[in-house]
Amino acid sequence: MFKALSATTRLSRTTLSRALPSFSTSSARLAIEDPFSKKEAPIIDNETVLALPEEIKEKTVHDATISVSTKVDVSPITGVPEEHIKTRRVRIYQQPKNAMQSGTSNIHHWEMEFDTRQRWENPLMGWTSTGDPLSNMKVQFATPDEAIEHCEKNGLIWYLDVPKVQKELKPKNYGLNFSWNRRTRVSTK
């Protein structure tokens, strides 16, 4: 039993038992991939180790952004035909609240839509048809400034459709109808 254990320990100490690629003939490659050949750990600065996860994410996003010093017009390289860019306007608007529901869930963004082009009625089914690829496209933005910047970058003619300001609602109380300090209240005495 002792001889079997000593034989297995000798085999585990040899270089043949390590998990190395079987087809490799280069010793330089083996030295790089061999974890036992590394003598020290990689150096990491203290700011990276002590940073919060939000700070690390912000730093990686900041490092990944490309800043351009001048305003660039990308309309010649977008691939959109010139008739779709130069001859039509883009409406930037905020979607109104749905009249069927009381919630305000999907109205906190701005949308950009192209003006409509020629449409016709399909004689077979009676559906409305169009040859315009941009007629049904709507793009959403967080602010109108982002939409304006996108339009100017792509060389589009735009106009801003500002929503009407909603009137502030005053809460009404049934008891106010019977108060004596109202101007419209007439005394019956």
RAHU-V906624 format. One record per backbone hydrogen bond with DSSP energy under -0.5 kcal/mol. NH is the residue of the N-H (numbers start at 1). CO is the residue of the C=O. Records with the same first field share a line. If there is no record, write none. Layout:
NH->CO / CO
//
This chain:
5->1
6->2
7->3
8->4
9->5
10->6
11->7
12->8
13->9
14->10 / 11
17->14
18->15
20->18
30->26
31->27
32->28
33->29
34->30
35->33
37->34
38->35
49->45
50->46
51->47
56->52
57->53
58->54
59->55
60->56
61->57
62->58
63->59
64->60
65->61
67->65
74->72 / 153
75->153
77->74
78->74 / 75
84->81
85->81 / 82
86->82
87->83
90->157
91->113
92->90 / 159
93->91 / 111
94->161
95->93 / 109
101->98
107->104
110->141
111->93
112->139
113->91
114->134 / 137
115->89
120->129
122->120 / 127
126->122
129->120
131->118
133->131
135->132
137->134
139->112
141->110
147->143
148->144
149->145
150->146
151->147
152->148
153->149
154->150
155->152
156->151
157->85 / 88
158->156
159->90
161->92 / 159
162->160
171->169
176->173
177->174
178->175
179->176
182->179
185->182
//
